Amino acid sequence: MTLAHFGEFFKLLPARGDSPDSWTVNFAARLQQALEEARPHREKAAELFTQAKALEDEWRERRKAKAVNESELAAREEKWKAVEREARESLAKGEAIEDAVYDLKAVNPNRASEQDTRTPTQLLDFIADKGREADAALSKLQALITQAESR
């Protein structure tokens, strides 16, 4: 890119103006929205971590008391670890939502997305046509090389 590519940007910069190719992002609004979307996941995680801690404490007490057989103890441990795993997954979902706020890649919100509406058959026909074009070009090149070598 050259300095000429930034002409519109420098013209709009003092007023923080927007155009079809230059836009601003309201970071504070994005952050607030993400925090709201992440809240239920974080609350669920906190609740599950509390449950997991209670299950772990219960498991430790029973293990110390040796009042429970090994299979029951193993089942309690598995339940505690499953709840803890679910809590970590919920927390990770909330964090992923919040972290996405900081992904400021240059995706123009003003540009309409172009979607390919061709059917699979049309796509296969297109690929076959391009293959024939490539074969024809290779044949021409081979003929030119053969001609040049025979001289």
Sequence and secondary structure as in RCSB ss.txt:
>XXXX:A:sequence
MTLAHFGEFFKLLPARGDSPDSWTVNFAARLQQALEEARPHREKAAELFTQAKALEDEWRERRKAKAVNESELAA
REEKWKAVEREARESLAKGEAIEDAVYDLKAVNPNRASEQDTRTPTQLLDFIADKGREADAALSKLQALITQAES
R
>XXXX:A:secstr
  GGGGHHHHHHGGGT  BTTB    HHHHHHHHHHHHHHHHHHHHHHHHHHHHHHHHHHHHHHHT S HHHHHH
HHHHHHHHHHHHHHHHHHHHHHHHGGG      TTS        HHHHHHHHHHHHHHHHHHHHHHHHHHHHHHH
 
